[in-house]
Amino acid sequence: MTTAIGQDALDTLFTGARSHNGWHDEPVADELLRRLYGLLRMGPTSANCSPARFVFVRTQEGKRRLAPALSKGNLEKTMAAPVTVIAAWDTAFYDKLPALFPHADARSWFTGSPAAAHETAFRNGTLQAAYLILAARGLGLDAGPMSGFDKALVDQAFLAGTTWTTNFLINLGHGDSAKVFGRLPRLGFDEACVLA
């Protein structure tokens, strides 16, 4: 049985957390990124398919390669972030299923249906990228997920020759609270939910 976490933890993960646009000049250690992945990989995916793949862009050379793909509004904050994660998904994720889901021939569920493979990979890869944001917050990092980039350029610069493709980007580091925008409204329960 799962035990509820306390309000402080809920604040860290949700109610007190913000999407960050500015960053302090404090590096994020590679070991922390390994811990981050160690946490996010434990989140559920359908048939344990685990299609998400992550490129942690943390060097000046990596940022130089990423810059041409960024929209004008995302360039400065991304160059300032200690890490920018390319949250991607593997179009051939099913090749890992014999190891990840060994009690059935799960690979065959997807090799004959490109549409099912795409839907499964995109859905579950997005889910895993959301786990990354929550895991980052749980480890004391701030996150700034974003669109506003040229996907084809990112794929060309970082994923060429692989079966990976970009979903979205996430800046990581220690956020500058002075650069956080005011919190925008959220839909109420009755606007977004139905009890059936």
C-alpha positions in Angstrom: 0.0 0.0 0.0 1.3 3.4 -1.0 1.8 6.0 1.8 0.9 9.6 1.1 3.8 12.0 1.1 3.7 15.2 3.2 2.7 18.7 2.2 6.3 19.8 1.9 7.0 17.1 -0.7 3.8 18.0 -2.6 4.9 21.7 -2.6 8.3 20.7 -3.9 6.9 18.6 -6.7 3.7 20.5 -7.6 2.2 23.5 -5.8 5.4 25.4 -5.0 7.3 24.4 -8.1 7.6 26.7 -11.1 8.9 26.5 -14.6 12.2 28.4 -14.6 13.4 30.9 -17.2 16.6 32.1 -15.5 19.4 30.2 -14.0 22.2 30.6 -11.4 25.7 29.8 -12.6 26.0 26.6 -10.6 26.9 23.4 -12.4 24.9 20.2 -12.2 27.2 17.2 -11.6 27.1 14.2 -13.9 26.5 12.0 -10.9 23.3 13.9 -10.1 22.1 13.4 -13.7 22.7 9.6 -13.2 20.7 9.7 -10.0 18.0 11.6 -11.9 17.8 9.0 -14.5 17.8 6.2 -11.9 14.7 7.7 -10.4 12.7 8.6 -13.5 13.2 5.1 -15.1 11.2 3.6 -12.2 8.0 5.3 -13.3 5.5 3.1 -15.1 5.2 2.7 -18.9 2.9 0.4 -20.8 4.5 -3.1 -21.0 7.6 -1.6 -19.4 8.4 -0.3 -22.9 10.6 2.6 -21.6 10.9 4.4 -25.0 12.3 7.7 -23.6 15.9 8.6 -24.4 17.7 11.6 -23.0 20.6 13.7 -24.2 22.0 15.9 -21.4 23.6 18.9 -23.2 25.9 20.4 -20.6 29.0 21.6 -22.4 29.7 24.8 -24.3 30.2 22.8 -27.5 26.9 21.0 -27.0 25.1 24.3 -26.4 26.8 25.8 -29.6 25.3 22.9 -31.6 21.9 23.4 -30.0 21.7 27.1 -30.4 20.7 27.2 -34.2 17.6 25.1 -33.4 16.2 27.4 -30.7 13.6 30.1 -31.1 14.6 33.6 -30.3 12.6 33.5 -27.0 14.4 30.4 -25.8 17.9 31.1 -26.8 19.3 33.2 -23.9 17.7 31.1 -21.1 18.9 27.9 -22.7 22.4 29.1 -23.2 22.4 30.1 -19.5 21.0 26.8 -18.2 23.6 24.4 -16.8 21.9 21.5 -18.6 19.5 21.3 -21.4 17.8 17.9 -21.8 16.8 16.7 -25.2 13.8 14.5 -24.2 13.6 12.1 -27.1 12.0 8.7 -27.8 13.3 5.7 -29.6 11.3 4.8 -32.7 12.7 1.3 -32.4 12.0 1.0 -28.7 10.5 -2.5 -29.2 13.9 -3.9 -29.8 14.5 -3.6 -26.1 11.3 -5.4 -25.1 12.8 -9.0 -25.0 14.8 -7.7 -22.0 12.3 -5.3 -20.6 9.2 -7.5 -20.9 10.6 -11.0 -21.1 7.4 -12.9 -20.2 5.7 -12.3 -23.6 6.7 -11.6 -27.2 5.9 -7.9 -26.8 8.2 -6.9 -29.6 5.8 -8.5 -32.1 3.0 -6.3 -30.9 4.7 -3.3 -32.5 6.8 -4.5 -35.4 3.8 -5.1 -37.6 2.1 -1.8 -36.8 4.0 1.4 -37.3 1.0 3.4 -36.0 0.8 1.4 -32.8 4.6 1.7 -32.3 4.5 5.5 -32.8 1.6 6.1 -30.5 3.0 3.9 -27.8 6.5 5.4 -28.0 5.3 9.0 -28.1 2.8 8.6 -25.3 5.2 6.7 -22.9 8.2 8.8 -23.9 6.3 11.9 -23.0 5.3 10.3 -19.7 8.9 9.5 -18.9 10.0 13.1 -19.6 7.4 14.3 -17.1 8.9 11.8 -14.6 12.2 13.5 -15.3 10.8 16.9 -14.3 9.4 15.5 -11.1 12.6 13.6 -10.3 14.6 16.7 -10.9 12.5 18.7 -8.4 12.8 15.9 -5.9 16.6 16.1 -6.2 16.7 19.8 -5.6 16.9 21.0 -9.2 14.6 23.3 -11.1 13.2 22.6 -14.5 12.1 24.7 -17.5 10.4 22.5 -20.1 9.8 24.1 -23.5 8.8 23.9 -27.1 10.0 26.6 -29.4 12.7 24.9 -31.3 13.3 23.3 -34.7 12.9 19.6 -34.1 14.6 18.6 -37.4 17.7 20.7 -36.5 17.9 19.1 -33.1 17.6 15.6 -34.5 20.2 16.4 -37.1 22.7 17.9 -34.6 22.3 15.3 -31.9 20.4 12.2 -33.1 21.6 11.6 -36.6 22.3 8.0 -37.3 20.1 6.7 -34.4 16.5 5.7 -34.1 15.9 8.4 -31.6 13.7 11.5 -32.3 13.2 14.7 -30.3 10.0 15.3 -28.3 10.8 18.5 -26.3 13.5 20.3 -24.4 14.0 20.8 -20.6 16.4 23.2 -19.0 17.8 22.0 -15.7 19.7 23.7 -12.9 19.2 26.0 -10.0 16.6 28.5 -11.1 16.7 32.2 -10.5 13.4 33.0 -8.7 13.7 36.7 -9.7 13.1 35.6 -13.3 10.0 33.4 -12.7 6.9 34.7 -14.4 3.7 35.1 -12.3 1.7 31.9 -11.9 -1.0 31.6 -14.6 -4.4 30.3 -13.8 -5.3 26.6 -13.9 -8.7 25.0 -14.9 -10.9 24.1 -12.0 -12.0 20.5 -11.3 -15.5 21.0 -12.9 -13.9 22.5 -16.0 -11.5 19.7 -16.7 -12.9 16.6 -15.0 -16.0 14.4 -15.1 -17.0 11.9 -12.5 -18.5 9.0 -14.4 
